[in-house]
Amino acid sequence: MIGNAERPLRALVLAPRGRDAAVACSLIAQTDVSCAVFSTLGALVEALDDDVAFFLVTEEAIRATDLKPLALWFAAQPAWSDLPVLLVTNHGGGPERNPIASRWLETLGNVSFIERPFHPTTLVSVARAAVKGRHRQYEARSLLESLREKELRLQQANDVLERRVEERTAQLQNAHDELVAQIAERERTEAKLRQMQKIESIGQLTGGVAHDFNNLLTAVIANLELLRKRVPAGPMNDQLIDGAMQGAQRGAALTQRLLAFARHQALEPKPVDLAELVQGMGNLLRRSTGPAVDMHFDLPSGLAAAHIDANQVELALLNLVVNSRDAMPDGGRVAISLDEVETGTVRDLAAGRYLRLSVSDSGTGMDALTLQKAVEPFFSTKEVGKGTGLGLSMIHGLAQQLKGALRLFSTPGHGTRAELWLPVADGVPMVVTSGLQEAASNEKRTAKLLFVDDDFLIGLATTDLLEDLGHTVIRASSGAEALDILRADEAIDLMITDYAMPGMTGLQLAEQARSMRPELPILLATGYADLPARASLELPRLNKPYQQRQLAEQIKALLG
């Protein structure tokens, strides 16, 4: 990662208490950014330059320090620069509960607060977001420099034309028109860059929050399932547990939308017969819209397979249909059609063949301004409490992850058409079962399992779930502890491991475990989606939050 042609990106750290600086640098190293530690704020300010990706300071390092030199440096930043700051505060030190934090926010500008105690993964996630944001700023700098060079050349041409204005009036007018067009284009480009930076930052933060919530929801759902089996049956007990479970599942659905918006959800694209998938959802879609909506399908047979994650596309289609229903409060017509199209390279698609899944309605429609904002995160035209504003953002993020696109067309009073462009697959379509339908199996096989997760609550709850299924469970809280168990020649039928753990990731643990026991089945259970693109092992994955039924299905699939 290079901020300058000659020097790599650096992170500056000011953390005078204990081993805070050393710990911070060890975590920052995971972002492939070098780390420099300073003992005073003055020394840190002197080291600030364009090659700094971000700097991290602790609350105690600046509480009684004159921040004026730092404020002056921030004020002197060029237009493209907005240097990220990671401020580690004590519990309750954020701007919501600490008035002095508001002054820090005003002085530091682009600041992310990290309250103690925090999980190491949180610091790594925020640091990665800061590095990515800084790279976006470098891209903006390069583009602005290019635009300035073009503007300078145009200005020079304009000066020449002005000296010959009497004999070349026509040429002068053409140059003037070109200059106006370039300025307008520059303004549009700068506006797009600002929007891209904002969306990227929100996406990175959203992905990190969703990951942490997945861990929390895993423990909540597991304990609720166990509680249901241990609490005496009764209408009131069942109602309370069902209410809590529904709330947890709604939270899980929301985190999936957040991950989809941030493009961090884990996808498993395969060749799928899209027409068959939509037909299989017919009854569900009709039930979701109700009798007041007349639904029509145009799904030709014989089309190529789509390269998609079937479950996620089902959720996206359901979301689009529900949006159409909400746009027709007095009823109306929804048409779902599918066709195959071919396109050259355009702004949001690579050249190639695509399946175009269209959902059209006869609803109220949207004006141009609303249509422009429709896929922005948290934007909604629905009443408060009736929408998160993440539905179309989720579908937009899913389409881009699948190397497709979402396109919207709407006119006030004449309805809306949403087109989901999905790439054509090379292989033969697989038979898919709707992910919105539950499958159950009563067959059981007991096994000896090694469960690895650094989160105590998840380890405790999942162990109880597995033991409730009849399995014997050995727990480990780190990769190193799991390797010690494997070296002891303990008989293990299956290892289930988290991915994001300090010191050793789940993939690194799996690689070493396979070198010791080549035939050992391994299941990766994780709420973290940013896995390495080219891992040496292809492991089956179970996404958090998971339920006991999903655990049982995965274990049965791996052990038979």
N, C-alpha and C positions, 0 to 999 in steps of 0.2 A: 504494500500500500504506500503510494508515494504522494506527498503533498507538493513537493518541489522536485525538479528533474534530478537533483543531486542528493537530497537528503530524505530519509524515510520519515513517516509520521511519528510523532511522539505524544505521550501523555505526561502531564506534569502533576505531581502529587505533593500536597502540603497536609501532613497528618502527624503532628508532633507527639501524639499520645501512644505510648507502648509500641506494639508491633503493627499498628494500624497501617503505616506506610508500606511495610514489607508485605503484609497480607493483601493490601490493595494492588500492589504491583504484580503479585503472583496471579491474581485474578485477571487483571488487565492484560497480562501476557497472553491470555486465551483469545484475545481479539487481534493478535498479530501486530500489536503496536508496542514500541519500546517505551520504557517508563523512566522518568527522572524524578528524584525526590529532592525537596527543598525544605530548609529549616525555617525560613522566614518568607512572609508575603512579598517583601521587597525583592528578594532574590528570584522569586517565581515570576514577578511582573517583568523583571529585566530579561528573563528567558523567553517571554512570550513572542511568538512570531507566526508567520503563515503556516509553518510546518507542524504546529501543535494541533492535534486532533481534538483534545479536550483537556481540562484540568479538573482534578478532584481535590476538594478541601473539606476539612472537618469543621464542625461548628466551633469547637474550642480554639481553632487556629485563627479565626477571624472575629470572634465575639468582641474582643477588646482591641482590635487592630484598626488603624486608619485605612479605610478602603478607598480614599480619594485617588491614589495613584492607579489603582485597578480600574476605577470608574473612568478616569481620563483615558486609559488605554482602550477600554471598550468604546468610548465615544469616538475615538480616532480610527476605529476599524473601517476598512473600505466597505462600499455598499454591498458587495457580495458576501461579506463575512458576518457570521453570527456565532462566535465561538461558544460551544456547549460547555456548561459547568455542572459538575456533579457535586452536590453539597450533602455531606453525611451529617445528619442531625441526631440528637438524642431523642428518645421516645417523646412524642408530643411537641417536637420542635418544628413541625411544618407550619406553613403560613395560615392554616385554618385555626390553629390553637396558640400560636406564638406571634405576637405583634411584631417583634424584631425581625422575624423571618420575612415579613412583607418588605422591610427596608432592604434586606439582602436580595430579595427578588427584584426590587427596583434597580439596585446597583449592578447585580450580576447579569440580568437580562435573561438569556437562554439557559435557565437553571432547572435541573431535575433534583428534587429532594428525595433522599434515601434515609428513612428513619431506622435507627437501631432499635431492636435487633433485626437484621435482615438475612435472607438466605443468600449464599454466595451466587446462586444462579441469577438472583435479581440484579446484583451489581454487574455481572457479566452481560446480562441482557440490556441493561441501560447503557453500559459502555459501548456495546456493539451498535446500539441505536445512535449514540453520539458520533461514532466513527462513520457510520453510513450517512448521517446527516452532514458531517463535515465533507465527505466526498461529494455530496450533492452541491455543496457550496463551491468546491473546486470546479465542478462542471459548469456552474453558473459563471464563475470567474472566466473560464476559458471561452464560454459563449459570448460573454460581454466584451472580452478583449477582441474577439473576432468581429463582433458588431461595431466596436469602436473603430477598428481598422477599415471596415467597409465605409463607415460614416466619414472617416477622414479622407478616404479616396474620393468619395462623392463630393465632399466639401471642396477638395482641390479642383475637381472638375468644374464645380460651380464657380469657383474663383476665376478660372480661365474663361468660362462662358460670360461672366460679368464684364471682363475686360473687352470682350468682343460683342457686347450686347447689341450694338447698332447694326452689325452685319449678320449676326447669328441669333436673331430673336427666337426663331423656332427651336433651335437647339437648346437655348437657355430654358425655354418653357418645358421641353422634354426632361431636361436634367432636374428641374425643379419638381416636376411630377414624380420622378423616380425617387428623389430625396424624401418627399412626403410619404411615399409608399414604404420606403425603408424604415422611416421613423415609426410609422404605424405598426409595421411588422416587428420592430424591436420592442415596442410596448406590449404587443400581444405575446411575444416570446417571454418577456420578463414576467408578465402576469402568469403565464403557464408554469414558468420555473418556480415562482413563489408558491403556486398551488401544489406542484409536485413535491416541493420540500415539505409543505405542511402535511400533505397526505402521507408521505413517507414517514415523517416523525410520528404522526398519530398511529400509523399502522404498526410501527415497531413497538410503541408503548402498549397499544392494544394487544398485540401478540404476547408480550410479556405478562400482562395482567391476566389474559385468558389462560395462559399456562399455569400460573399460580392458582387460579380458581379451579382449574381441572384437578389439581392435587387436593384442594380442600373438599371439592364435591365428591371425589373418590372416597374419602374417609366418611363423609356424611352419608352417602348412599349405602356404603357397605354396612355401617352401623344401623341404619334404618332397616335393612333387610334382615340383619340378625335380630334386631329388636322385635320385628314382626313375628319371628319364630319363637321368641322367649316370653313375650307378653301374653297374658291370657286373652283369648279371642273374645270380642265383644263389640257392639256397634260403636261405642265411643272410642275405644282403643283403635279399632280399625280406621275410624274416621280421622283421628289425629295422625296416625302413621301414614295413611294415604295422602293427607294434606301436606305433610312434610316431604314425602317422596315426590309428589307432583311439583312442589316448589323446587326441590333439588334438580329434578329433570328439566324444569323450565330454565334453571340456571345453567345446566349442561348444554341445552339447546342454544342459549344466548352465547356461551363461550364458543360454540361451534360457529356461530355467526361472526363473532369477533375474529376468530382465527381465519375464517373465510375472507373477511374484509381485509385482514392484514396479509392475506395470501400465505398463511402459515399452517393451514390445516393439512393433515396427512391424507393424501389421495392415493388410490390404488386403481389407476385407469386400466381398463381392459377393453377388448373389442365387444361391443354390445349392440344387439338389434334394438335400435331406439324406438321403432314403431311398436314392437312387441312390449317394450318397457312401458310406453305411454298407454297402450291398450290395457295392460295389467293394472294400471292406476285408475282406470275409468270410474269404477264404483266409488273409490275414495274421493276422487275429484268432484263427482256429482254430490256426494254427501257433504263435502266441504262448502259447496256453493249454495245448496238448498234448492227447493222446487221452483223458486222464483227466477232462476237462471236457466236459460235454454242453452245446453252445451252441445257443440258439434265437433266431430273429429274428421280430419282428412289425413289419413296415415297410409300412404301407398306401400304395398309390399314390394319386396325385391330391392330395396335400397341398400347401399353399402352399410357396413357396421360403423358405429361411432367409437372413437377412442376416448372413453369417459370412465369416471367413477360413478357407477349406477346409483348408489345410495345418495350421493350428493346432488346428482342431476334430478333425482326424484324430489328431493327437498326444494330445489330451485324451482321446478315446475309447479309444485304445490304452492310455493310462495307467490309465483306470478298469477296463478289462478285465484288465490285468495285476494290479492291486490285488485284483480279485475272485479271480483264480487263486491269488495268494499267501494269500488268506484261506481257501482250500480245499486244504490240503496233501495230502489223501487223495482229491481229485477232488470233483466236484459238478456243479451246473447253473448256467449263466449265461444270462440272458434279456435281450436288447436289443430295446427297443420304441420306437416313435415315434408321437406323436399331436399334434394341434393343439388348443391350449387358449386361452381368453380370460380375462383377469383384470382386476379393478379395481386401483387404486393400493394397493400393499402396501409393507411396509418395505424390500424389496430390489428391487422391480420397479415400473416405470411401468405405467399402464393400457394394455392393448392385447392383440394376438394374438401367441402364441408357439408355437414348435415345442418339444415336450418330449421330449428324448432320454434314455431311462431305461436304466440298467444294474443288474440285480438278480442277486444270487448267493445260494447256499445255504450260505455260509461260516460262520465262527465268530461274526460280528457284533461289535458294539462296545457297551460300556456307556455310560451317559449322559455321564460325565466324559470318556471317550475321544472320544465323538462331538462334544462341545463343543470339544475341542482339535484336531480332525482337520484343519482348514484352517489352523491356525497354522503359520508358517514353521518348518522344521527339526524339527517334531514327527513322530515315526515310531514305529510299534509293531513294526517289523521289526528283525531282528538288526543289530548294528553291521556296516557294510560292505555291507549289502543294500538300503539306501535312503537318499536324501538328506533325506527329510522335506519335499521341495518339490513333490511331485507334485500333491496336492490344492490346495496353495497356488497353484500355477501355474494349475490349472484354474479356481479361484475368481477369480484375477486376470483370466484370459482372459474368463470369463463377464461380469465387470463391465465390461471394456473394450468388449465387444460389446453392452453395455446389457441383459445378461441376468442369470442367477443360477445358482448351484450350490446344490442342496439335498440333504441327506443324511438318510436314515432307517435306523435299525439297532436290532436287539434281540439281545442275547447268545444264541447258539445258534440264531438264526433268520435269519441273513444280513443283508445290507446292500443298500439301494437308493439309487443316486445318480441325481439328476435334473439334467440340464443344460438350462436354459430359454434358448432362443435366439430373438431377435425375428424376426417374419415380414418378408420383404422385399417391396418394392413392385413390383420388376421381374420379368422372366422369368428363370428359373434358367439359369445358364450351365453348359456342359459342363465338368466339372473332371476333371483327371487327378491321381491320388493323388500327393501330394508325397513319399510314402514310396517311390515307384518312380523310378528314374533314367531319363532320356531322353538319347540321344546323337545327335550329328549329325557326319557326316564332311565336310560342305561347309565350305569355307573361303574367306574373302575378305580380302585384305590391305588395311590402311588405315593412315593416318597419325593417331596418337592423341596427345592432350594429357592427361597424367595428373597430377593435382594432389593432393598429400597432404603434410602437415607432418611426418609420422612418417618418419624416414629408412629404417627397416627395412622398413616397408610399401611405401614408394616403390621401394626397390631390388628387393624380391621381386616385386612386382606388375609392374614393368617387365620383369623377366626372363620372367614368365609370358606377358605380352603379346607380347614379342619371340619367344618360343618358338612362339606361334601364327602367327608370320609378319608381325606388324604392326611398323610403325616408331613408336617412342615418344619423345615429348618430355616431360621431367619438369619439374615446377614444385613448389616447396615452400611456396608461399603463393598467396593470391588475387592479390596485387599482381604477383607474378612471372608468373602465368598471363596476366593482362591485358596485360602488356608483350609477351608472345609473340604474343597475338592482334592487338595493334596493329601488329606488324611485318609483317602481311599474310602470315604463314606459312600455307601450305595445311594445314588441319586438317579431318579427316573426322569426328572425334568427340572430345568432352571428357569425361573421367571425373574426378570431383572428390569429395573427402571433404567432410563437412558441418562438423564441429566443428574449426575452425582459428582460431588467434589472429588478431585484426585484421580478418578478413573471413570470414564463414561461406560454406559451399558454395552456399547459396541466394543470398546477396548476389553472389557471383562469377557465378553463372548469370544473374542479372538483368542485370548489366553486360555479360556476354558476349553475351547475346541482343540487347542494344541495339546492339552492334557487328556481330554476325553473326546476324541473325534466324533463319536456317535451320540453325544449328549444332545437331546432336543432342547432348544432355547427359545423362550418367548419374550419379546421385548414389549413391556407394558409401560406406556409413556403418554404424557400430555404435551410433550415437546415435539414440535413438527419440523424444526430446522435441522434434520439429520444430514450427515455428509452425503453429497450427491453420489459419490463413488465409494461406498463402503465395501470392504473386502468380503463381508458376509451379508447374505440376503436372509434376514430373519423375519418370521411371522410377527405381526404387531397387534397389540391390543391397546386401543386408545383409551386414555382416561377422560372422564370417569367411567368405570366399567361396573357391571352388575355381576352377581353370582352366576346367573345364567350364561353370560358371555364368557366368564372364566371357565365354566364347565365345558362349554362348546369348544373353546380353544384347546383345553387339555385333552378332550376326547379326540380332536382332530390330530393332535401331535402324538398321542399315545395309543390311539385306536380303541 
